[in-house]
Amino acid sequence: MAPSSTKSLHTPLTYAVAAWGSIAATTCLIRWHKRRSIKAREGRVAQNMGLMPQVQNVVDALAWRAANTPNDLALEAADGTAQYTWEEYYQQVQQFGRSLLAMPKSGKQCGVAIHAFNEPRWFFAAIGALAAEWTISGIYLTNTYPQAAHVLKTSAVKVLVLESQELLDSTYATVLTDFPELTVVLLQGAASISTGGKDRVVTYEEFLKANNNNTTTLKTPKSLDPDTVITNIFTSGTTGNPKAVELTHMCAYSVCAMMHSRIPLDTTTKVVSYLPLSHIAAMGIDVFSSIFCGASVHFADSNALRGSLKDTLLRVRPTLFFGVPRVWEKMSTAMQQKAAESYAKPVTGAILKSIGTAAKAVGRAWWSSTTPEWVKCGFLVVPFGFFKILAYKKVRRGCGLDRCRLLFTGAAPLPTDTLWYLRSLDMPLLEVFGMSESTGAIAVCGPNDFDRPLGSCGAALPMGQLTIAPEDGEILWKGQNNMIGYKGLPAATKATLNPETGNLHTGDIGKVDSDGYVYITGRKKDLIITAGGENVAPTPIEEAIMSLLNGKAGHVVLVGDQRKFLTVLIAPTENGTMPTQEQVEAAMKEYNTNHAKSRAQRVQKAHVLESPLDVQTGELTPTMKVKRAFVLEKFSKDVNAMYEDGSSKLVGYTSMNIGNLASAI
């Protein structure tokens, strides 16, 4: 009986080991084949640009879509009912373009500006302008009249498309007087006598009727010059007036071709349009890439960034989603709050917490670049698959991202703790590095880079050349996606775009590792030079302190240029959460002990501000970047107080001297 008993025990174990081994071997084979396929695809696309045959301008690309996939969905309005096929999209563009040509004094390179939230007519007006050989400029929703007037003047705008009559009356009350040749087109509402120029204020529908008797025809799409300027993207303007970045059809085409070689976009791709179209990220993804790659665009409503984005994601279920850091931080916070509520339940809470902890540990290991491939395939594949069914898919489904193949972050740095948290829930984010001057992308992660080293923004795009300046570590980029220049600013253009080498000076300091991954370590203009002559990059220090404060701070701003030591300004979160004195002291102690790489990088004092940094109050750009010069000037009294000899504690618990602590370490 003994031998048969042993045999009966060994058989299930043998089957289990064999099954596990088969799963591991299959997983390794699939991952290896997928990586090879992606590399091969990049090579093929790099040779033929990978988009459309004989198409090198945006309008011709749309015409190609209308001719080849006329009935495919192109645009869907926020209410989910109004939809436009590619053929209908193109017809609307043609109609708007003809209306522009019907205007008095219409001419090449006249400007159209749009101050409205994302919707189909934004796209019709934008591409219609290109069809008429005009330019398009977006105006941020938060812009004041002086800021908007700068756009109107710089871009020689003759047609201003506004969200509503209310916006005209409240923000643009004097625009018709200040710009005598301007026509205002309202997306909502009708012309008001109070504007003092009713004949120059028309509804969108009335404007389109202007082409009924127009005998002038638009140029054929193929005849449009690919080197014509099509858009002015205004920089964030952290110092002085924003500069108008001039981009051409070729800029848009080349960056889409480069991105397409790394990111598989096609007619099955669904994207949500919610970020400001005045920014190159939204313009590049929502407008240009969708046309060149055939992706459908689904619009969020105007409250997207105030809480309704989740509803849109649940309705649309996009396959690609790009979020700025603030979006991912809000999403992570909401997930953690929901998890905390579940863990607090009296009966099931402990079980759910155990499952959640285990799931996050497995997810973190699976997406870690330091976990060997044989460990993933041999030991993690089964538990990862188990938690994918039990937890990960439910989390993704709950936020409308269960069908999302690619999740991107860019425009500003995202704290590493947020990146790790999302990785642990099987939501690895792909980082993008670029700028308006490069039509939005220089380096980008692709499907092969989900488990890349954290902090890398992927490899440089093909068909371009990235180099690191030996003298100061600045990232230089040369490619067809580089801007023509800053409109009307030849000196600024020459300082940024080298006319001899063609290199774009990004202003970012970075490095490239042996695998070709690009890392951003700081901004050249933000580099702090202490009174002792030490060069200190603020971004890594700010990110480290933000992480150590564990969600209790909205922003950390390092101070210390031409000062004897470093200090920080700590701003509350947007909902008013601020750290206590004990929490700040603990974070500073941890940073100075385990994170500061030299004595020059130690932070000796901190001051917690009373209110968050905000776009409306001027401390942040519309893309949520900190205006350092503005912040330092606005809070100069708080900054100077930290450098007063003998200051130990300023206003209540919101300021503290940790100099003794820093010097003692």
C-alpha positions in Angstrom: 0.0 0.0 0.0 2.9 2.4 0.7 4.1 2.7 -2.8 0.7 3.4 -4.2 0.1 6.0 -1.5 3.3 7.8 -2.4 2.3 7.7 -6.0 -1.1 9.2 -5.3 0.5 12.1 -3.4 3.1 12.8 -6.0 0.7 12.9 -8.9 -1.2 16.1 -7.9 2.1 17.8 -6.9 3.7 16.8 -10.2 0.7 18.2 -12.1 0.8 21.4 -10.1 4.5 21.9 -10.7 4.2 21.1 -14.4 1.3 23.6 -14.7 3.2 26.3 -12.9 6.2 25.7 -15.1 4.1 25.8 -18.2 2.5 29.1 -17.2 5.9 30.6 -16.4 7.5 29.4 -19.6 4.6 30.6 -21.7 4.7 34.0 -19.9 8.4 34.4 -20.6 7.9 33.5 -24.2 5.0 36.0 -24.6 6.9 38.8 -23.0 10.0 38.1 -25.0 8.0 38.0 -28.3 6.1 41.1 -27.4 9.3 43.1 -26.8 10.8 41.9 -30.1 7.6 42.8 -31.9 7.6 46.3 -30.5 11.3 46.8 -31.4 10.7 45.5 -34.9 7.7 47.8 -35.3 9.7 50.8 -34.2 12.3 50.0 -36.9 9.7 49.6 -39.6 7.8 52.8 -38.7 11.1 54.8 -38.4 11.8 53.9 -42.1 8.4 54.9 -43.6 7.1 57.4 -41.0 4.3 54.9 -40.4 1.3 57.2 -41.0 -0.4 57.9 -44.3 1.0 57.7 -47.8 1.9 61.1 -49.3 0.3 63.1 -46.5 2.4 65.8 -44.7 -0.1 68.4 -43.6 -2.9 68.3 -41.1 -5.8 69.2 -43.5 -4.7 66.7 -46.1 -4.6 64.0 -43.3 -8.2 64.9 -42.4 -9.2 64.7 -46.0 -7.6 61.3 -46.3 -9.6 60.1 -43.2 -12.8 61.5 -44.8 -12.1 59.7 -48.0 -10.9 56.3 -46.6 -12.8 55.9 -43.4 -15.8 58.3 -43.9 -18.2 56.6 -41.6 -15.9 55.9 -38.7 -16.6 57.8 -35.5 -14.3 60.8 -35.2 -15.7 63.1 -32.5 -18.3 62.6 -29.7 -19.7 65.6 -27.7 -19.8 65.6 -23.9 -23.5 64.7 -23.8 -22.7 61.5 -25.7 -25.5 62.2 -28.3 -23.9 64.5 -30.8 -21.4 62.5 -32.9 -19.4 63.2 -36.0 -17.9 60.9 -38.5 -14.7 61.7 -40.3 -16.6 62.8 -43.4 -18.9 65.1 -41.3 -15.8 66.4 -39.4 -14.2 67.4 -42.7 -17.3 69.0 -44.1 -17.6 71.2 -40.9 -14.0 72.2 -41.3 -14.5 73.1 -44.9 -17.5 75.2 -44.0 -15.7 77.2 -41.3 -12.7 77.7 -43.6 -14.8 79.1 -46.4 -16.4 81.5 -43.8 -13.0 82.8 -43.0 -12.2 83.5 -46.6 -15.5 85.4 -46.9 -14.3 87.9 -44.3 -13.1 91.4 -45.3 -9.3 91.6 -45.5 -9.0 87.9 -45.2 -5.4 86.8 -45.9 -2.8 84.2 -45.3 -1.5 84.0 -41.6 -4.5 85.9 -40.2 -5.3 84.5 -36.8 -8.2 82.7 -35.1 -8.2 82.5 -31.3 -10.5 80.3 -29.2 -11.4 80.9 -25.6 -13.7 78.0 -24.8 -13.8 74.6 -23.3 -13.1 71.5 -25.5 -15.9 70.6 -27.8 -16.3 69.6 -31.5 -16.7 73.2 -32.7 -13.2 74.0 -31.2 -11.8 71.4 -33.6 -13.9 72.6 -36.6 -12.7 76.2 -36.1 -9.0 75.1 -35.5 -8.7 72.9 -38.6 -10.9 75.2 -40.6 -8.4 78.0 -39.9 -5.6 75.8 -41.2 -7.7 75.0 -44.4 -7.9 78.7 -45.0 -4.1 79.1 -44.3 -4.8 81.0 -41.1 -3.3 80.2 -37.8 -4.9 79.0 -34.6 -4.2 80.0 -31.0 -5.9 78.7 -27.9 -6.6 80.9 -24.9 -6.5 79.4 -21.4 -9.9 79.4 -19.7 -8.3 81.1 -16.7 -6.7 83.9 -18.7 -7.6 87.5 -17.8 -8.3 90.1 -20.4 -4.7 91.5 -20.5 -3.4 88.0 -21.0 -5.9 87.3 -23.7 -5.2 90.6 -25.4 -1.5 89.6 -25.6 -2.5 86.5 -27.6 -4.8 88.5 -29.9 -2.1 91.1 -30.6 0.8 88.6 -31.1 -1.2 86.3 -33.3 -2.8 89.0 -35.4 -6.2 87.6 -34.5 -9.2 88.6 -36.6 -11.7 86.0 -35.4 -12.2 85.3 -31.7 -14.3 82.3 -30.8 -15.8 82.6 -27.3 -17.6 80.2 -25.1 -20.5 82.4 -24.4 -22.1 85.9 -24.3 -21.4 85.9 -20.6 -17.6 85.5 -21.2 -17.8 88.4 -23.8 -19.5 90.7 -21.3 -17.4 89.8 -18.3 -13.9 89.4 -19.7 -13.9 91.0 -23.2 -16.0 94.1 -22.5 -13.5 96.4 -24.4 -12.2 94.0 -27.0 -14.2 95.4 -29.9 -12.8 98.9 -29.1 -9.3 97.7 -28.5 -9.2 95.5 -31.7 -11.2 97.4 -34.4 -10.9 94.6 -37.1 -11.9 91.8 -34.8 -15.0 89.6 -35.2 -16.3 87.7 -32.2 -18.0 84.3 -32.8 -20.2 83.0 -29.9 -20.6 79.3 -29.3 -23.5 80.0 -26.9 -25.8 83.0 -26.8 -26.5 85.8 -29.2 -25.1 89.2 -29.9 -25.9 91.9 -27.3 -26.5 95.6 -28.1 -24.4 96.4 -24.9 -21.3 95.2 -26.7 -21.3 98.4 -28.8 -20.6 96.5 -32.0 -23.4 94.1 -32.7 -22.5 93.6 -36.3 -19.1 92.3 -35.2 -20.6 89.8 -32.7 -22.2 86.8 -34.3 -23.3 83.3 -33.3 -21.3 80.3 -34.6 -24.3 79.4 -36.9 -24.5 82.9 -38.3 -20.8 82.9 -39.0 -21.1 79.7 -41.0 -23.8 81.3 -43.2 -21.3 83.9 -44.3 -19.9 81.5 -46.9 -23.2 81.0 -48.7 -22.5 83.6 -51.3 -18.8 83.3 -51.2 -17.3 82.4 -54.5 -13.7 82.0 -53.2 -12.7 78.4 -52.7 -10.2 76.8 -50.3 -7.0 75.5 -51.6 -6.9 71.7 -52.2 -5.5 70.0 -49.1 -2.6 68.6 -50.9 -1.5 72.0 -52.2 -1.0 73.4 -48.6 2.6 74.0 -47.9 3.8 71.7 -45.1 6.2 74.4 -43.9 3.4 76.9 -43.3 2.9 78.0 -39.7 -0.4 76.6 -38.4 -0.5 77.4 -34.7 1.0 79.7 -32.0 1.3 77.8 -28.8 1.9 80.3 -25.9 4.4 79.2 -23.3 3.4 79.0 -19.7 5.0 82.4 -19.0 6.7 81.7 -15.6 8.6 85.0 -16.2 7.2 87.8 -18.3 4.7 87.6 -21.1 4.2 84.2 -22.7 6.1 83.7 -26.0 4.3 82.5 -29.1 5.8 79.2 -30.3 5.4 78.9 -34.1 4.7 75.4 -35.3 4.1 74.2 -38.8 2.2 71.3 -40.5 5.6 69.5 -40.7 6.1 69.9 -37.0 2.7 68.3 -36.3 3.2 65.5 -38.9 6.8 64.6 -37.8 6.0 64.4 -34.0 2.9 62.3 -34.8 5.1 60.0 -36.9 7.7 59.8 -34.2 5.1 59.1 -31.5 3.4 56.5 -33.7 6.6 54.6 -34.0 6.7 54.2 -30.2 2.9 54.1 -29.3 0.5 51.9 -31.2 -2.4 54.3 -32.0 -5.0 53.3 -34.6 -8.7 53.5 -35.5 -9.6 51.5 -32.4 -8.0 54.1 -30.1 -10.4 56.2 -27.9 -9.2 59.3 -26.1 -10.9 61.7 -23.7 -10.4 65.4 -24.4 -10.5 67.4 -21.2 -7.1 69.2 -20.9 -6.8 72.8 -22.2 -6.4 72.7 -26.0 -4.3 75.9 -25.7 -1.5 73.6 -24.3 0.6 71.5 -26.7 -0.2 68.2 -24.9 -3.9 68.4 -25.6 -3.4 70.0 -29.0 -0.9 67.3 -30.0 -2.9 64.3 -28.7 -6.5 65.3 -29.1 -6.3 67.3 -32.4 -3.2 66.2 -34.4 -2.6 62.6 -33.4 -6.3 61.7 -33.6 -6.4 62.9 -37.2 -3.1 61.2 -38.3 -3.8 57.9 -36.5 -7.6 57.8 -36.8 -8.4 57.8 -33.0 -11.9 58.8 -31.9 -12.0 61.8 -29.5 -14.7 61.9 -26.8 -15.2 65.2 -25.0 -15.6 65.7 -21.2 -17.8 68.4 -19.9 -16.5 71.8 -18.6 -16.5 70.5 -15.0 -14.0 67.7 -15.8 -11.2 69.1 -13.6 -13.7 69.9 -10.8 -14.9 66.3 -10.4 -16.9 65.1 -13.4 -14.0 63.6 -15.3 -14.7 60.2 -13.6 -18.2 60.2 -15.1 -16.8 60.8 -18.5 -14.2 58.0 -18.1 -16.9 55.6 -17.0 -19.0 56.4 -20.0 -16.3 56.4 -22.6 -13.9 53.7 -21.3 -10.9 55.1 -23.2 -8.0 53.0 -24.5 -5.5 55.8 -24.0 -5.5 58.4 -21.3 -3.1 61.3 -20.7 -3.2 63.0 -17.3 -1.2 65.8 -15.8 0.2 65.1 -12.3 -2.7 66.8 -10.5 -5.2 64.4 -12.1 -3.2 61.3 -11.0 -2.7 62.7 -7.5 -6.4 63.3 -7.1 -7.2 59.8 -8.5 -4.7 58.2 -6.1 -6.1 60.2 -3.1 -9.6 59.1 -4.0 -8.5 55.4 -4.2 -6.7 55.6 -0.9 -9.7 57.2 0.8 -12.0 54.5 -0.6 -9.7 51.8 0.5 -9.5 53.3 4.0 -13.3 53.2 4.3 -13.3 49.6 3.2 -10.6 48.7 5.7 -12.6 50.3 8.5 -15.6 48.0 8.2 -15.9 45.9 11.4 -16.2 42.4 9.9 -14.6 42.4 6.5 -12.2 45.3 7.0 -9.2 43.2 8.2 -9.6 40.6 5.4 -9.9 43.4 2.7 -6.8 45.1 4.2 -4.8 41.9 4.0 -5.8 41.3 0.4 -5.1 44.9 -0.5 -1.7 44.8 1.1 -0.7 41.6 -0.6 -2.0 42.8 -4.0 0.0 46.0 -3.8 3.1 44.1 -2.8 2.8 41.8 -5.8 1.9 44.6 -8.1 4.9 46.7 -7.0 7.3 43.8 -7.4 5.8 42.9 -10.9 6.3 46.4 -12.2 9.7 47.0 -10.6 12.7 47.3 -12.9 14.8 45.6 -10.2 12.8 42.4 -10.2 14.5 39.9 -12.4 12.6 38.5 -15.4 12.9 34.9 -14.1 11.4 35.9 -10.8 8.4 37.5 -12.5 7.8 34.5 -14.8 8.7 31.9 -12.3 7.2 33.1 -9.1 5.1 36.2 -9.6 3.1 35.3 -12.7 0.4 33.2 -10.8 -0.2 35.6 -7.9 -0.1 38.6 -10.2 -2.8 36.9 -12.4 -4.8 36.0 -9.3 -4.8 39.6 -8.0 -5.5 40.9 -11.5 -8.8 39.1 -11.4 -9.5 39.7 -7.7 -8.4 43.4 -7.3 -6.6 45.2 -10.2 -9.4 44.9 -12.7 -12.0 46.1 -10.2 -9.9 49.1 -9.4 -9.4 50.0 -13.0 -13.1 49.4 -13.7 -14.1 51.7 -10.9 -12.3 54.7 -12.4 -13.2 53.9 -16.0 -9.7 52.8 -17.1 -10.3 49.0 -17.4 -10.0 49.2 -21.2 -7.0 51.6 -21.2 -3.9 50.1 -22.8 -1.8 53.1 -22.2 -1.7 55.6 -19.3 0.5 58.6 -19.7 1.7 61.4 -17.4 3.5 64.6 -18.4 3.7 68.4 -18.4 5.2 68.4 -14.9 7.0 66.0 -12.5 4.8 63.5 -10.7 5.8 62.5 -7.1 7.4 59.1 -7.0 5.1 57.8 -4.2 2.1 58.4 -6.6 3.9 56.5 -9.4 4.6 53.6 -7.1 1.1 53.5 -5.6 -0.4 53.3 -9.1 2.1 50.7 -10.2 1.2 48.6 -7.2 -2.4 48.6 -8.5 -1.4 47.5 -12.0 -1.7 51.0 -13.3 1.9 51.7 -14.5 2.2 55.2 -15.9 4.3 56.0 -19.0 6.1 59.3 -18.7 6.6 61.8 -21.5 9.2 64.5 -21.8 8.8 67.4 -24.2 7.9 71.0 -24.6 5.9 73.4 -26.7 9.0 74.2 -28.7 9.4 70.5 -29.8 5.7 70.2 -30.6 5.2 68.3 -27.4 7.5 65.3 -27.3 11.2 64.5 -27.2 11.3 61.3 -25.2 8.4 59.0 -24.5 7.8 55.6 -22.9 6.1 52.9 -25.0 4.4 49.6 -24.2 7.9 48.0 -23.8 8.7 50.4 -20.9 6.0 49.7 -18.3 8.6 48.3 -15.9 11.4 50.8 -16.7 13.4 52.4 -13.9 11.2 54.8 -12.1 11.8 58.5 -13.0 12.7 57.8 -16.6 10.7 59.4 -19.3 11.6 56.7 -21.8 14.0 56.8 -24.7 14.4 59.7 -27.2 12.1 59.5 -30.2 13.4 58.0 -33.4 14.2 60.2 -36.4 15.6 62.8 -34.0 18.9 63.4 -32.1 19.1 63.9 -28.3 22.4 65.0 -26.8 23.6 66.1 -23.4 25.6 69.3 -23.4 29.0 68.5 -21.8 29.5 71.8 -20.1 26.3 71.9 -18.0 24.3 68.8 -18.7 21.5 70.5 -20.6 19.4 68.3 -22.9 19.6 69.3 -26.6 17.2 68.1 -29.2 17.3 68.2 -33.0 14.4 67.0 -35.1 11.8 68.0 -37.6 9.4 68.7 -34.8 11.4 71.7 -33.6 9.6 75.0 -33.8 10.2 77.6 -36.4 10.8 80.2 -33.6 9.2 82.6 -31.2 6.9 84.9 -33.2 8.4 88.3 -33.4 11.3 87.5 -31.0 14.4 86.8 -33.1 16.8 87.2 -30.2 14.9 84.8 -28.0 14.6 82.3 -30.9 18.3 82.4 -31.5 19.0 81.8 -27.8 16.8 78.7 -27.7 17.1 77.3 -31.2 20.8 77.3 -32.4 20.7 78.4 -36.0 24.1 76.7 -36.8 23.5 73.3 -35.2 19.7 73.1 -35.3 19.8 72.1 -31.6 16.9 73.1 -29.4 18.1 74.1 -25.9 15.4 72.6 -23.7 16.5 74.3 -20.5 16.3 70.9 -18.7 19.2 69.3 -17.1 19.3 65.5 -17.5 21.1 62.3 -18.3 20.8 59.2 -20.4 21.6 55.7 -19.0 23.2 52.8 -20.8 19.8 51.6 -22.0 19.0 54.9 -23.6 16.4 56.0 -21.0 16.3 59.8 -20.4 16.1 61.2 -16.9 15.3 64.9 -16.0 17.2 66.1 -13.0 16.2 69.7 -12.9 15.7 73.0 -14.8 18.7 75.0 -15.8 17.1 78.3 -15.0 15.8 77.0 -11.6 19.3 75.9 -10.6 20.1 77.4 -7.2 23.6 78.7 -6.6 24.2 79.2 -2.9 26.4 82.0 -1.4 29.1 79.3 -1.0 29.0 78.6 -4.8 27.3 75.2 -4.6 25.0 74.3 -7.5 21.7 72.8 -6.2 18.9 71.4 -8.4 15.6 72.1 -6.6 13.4 69.5 -8.2 14.8 66.3 -6.5 14.8 68.0 -3.1 11.3 69.3 -3.5 10.0 65.9 -4.6 11.7 64.1 -1.7 10.2 66.5 0.9 6.8 66.2 -0.8 7.0 62.5 -0.6 8.0 62.5 3.1 5.1 64.9 3.9 2.9 62.1 2.6 0.1 64.1 1.1 0.0 66.8 3.7 1.4 69.5 1.3 0.3 70.7 -2.1 3.7 72.2 -3.1 7.2 72.6 -1.8 9.4 75.4 -3.1 13.1 75.3 -2.4 14.8 78.7 -1.6 18.5 79.5 -1.4 19.8 81.3 -4.4 22.7 83.5 -3.2 21.8 82.5 0.3 24.0 80.9 3.0 21.7 77.9 3.3 18.6 76.2 1.9 15.1 76.7 3.2 11.6 75.7 1.9 8.2 77.2 1.5 5.5 74.5 2.1 2.0 75.2 0.7 -1.1 73.4 1.9 -3.1 71.1 -0.4 -5.9 72.6 -2.5 -8.4 71.5 0.1 -6.5 73.3 2.8 -4.7 70.3 4.4 -1.4 71.4 5.9 1.3 69.5 7.9 1.8 70.1 11.7 5.1 71.3 13.1 5.9 67.8 14.2 5.2 66.4 10.8 7.4 69.0 9.1 10.2 68.5 11.6 10.1 64.7 11.1 10.1 65.1 7.3 13.1 67.5 7.4 15.0 65.2 9.8 14.4 62.2 7.5 15.4 64.2 4.4 18.6 65.7 5.9 19.6 62.3 7.3 18.9 59.9 4.5 18.2 62.0 1.3 20.6 65.0 1.2 23.6 64.0 -0.9 25.9 66.7 0.6 25.9 69.3 3.3 25.0 72.0 0.7 21.7 70.1 0.0 20.5 70.1 3.6 17.5 72.2 4.4 17.7 74.2 7.5 14.4 76.1 7.8 10.8 75.7 6.7 7.8 77.9 6.5 4.3 76.6 5.9 2.1 79.1 4.0 -1.5 79.8 5.0 -3.1 79.1 1.6 -2.5 76.8 -1.4 -0.7 77.9 -4.5 -3.2 78.5 -7.2 -3.6 79.6 -10.8 -6.1 82.2 -9.9 -3.8 83.9 -7.4 -0.9 83.8 -9.8 1.5 81.3 -8.2 0.9 78.5 -10.8 0.8 78.5 -14.6 -2.3 77.1 -16.3 -0.4 73.8 -16.6 0.2 73.8 -12.8 3.9 74.7 -12.9 5.2 76.8 -10.1 6.1 80.4 -11.0 9.2 80.5 -8.8 10.1 84.1 -9.3 6.5 85.2 -8.6 6.3 83.0 -5.5 9.6 84.2 -4.1 8.5 87.8 -4.6 5.0 87.4 -3.2 6.3 85.7 -0.1 9.5 87.6 0.2 8.7 88.6 3.8 8.4 85.0 4.8 11.5 84.1 3.0 13.6 86.9 4.5 12.3 86.1 8.0 13.8 82.6 7.6 17.2 84.1 7.0 17.1 86.6 9.9 19.8 85.8 12.5 18.5 84.2 15.6 15.0 83.4 14.2 13.8 80.2 15.7 10.0 80.3 15.2 8.0 82.6 13.0 4.2 82.7 12.9 2.8 80.0 15.2 3.5 76.4 14.2 3.6 77.3 10.5 7.3 78.2 10.6 10.2 76.4 12.3 13.9 76.6 12.5 15.6 73.3 11.9 19.0 74.7 11.5 20.4 73.2 14.7 19.1 69.8 13.5 20.6 70.2 10.0 24.0 71.3 11.3 24.1 68.6 13.8 23.7 65.8 11.2 
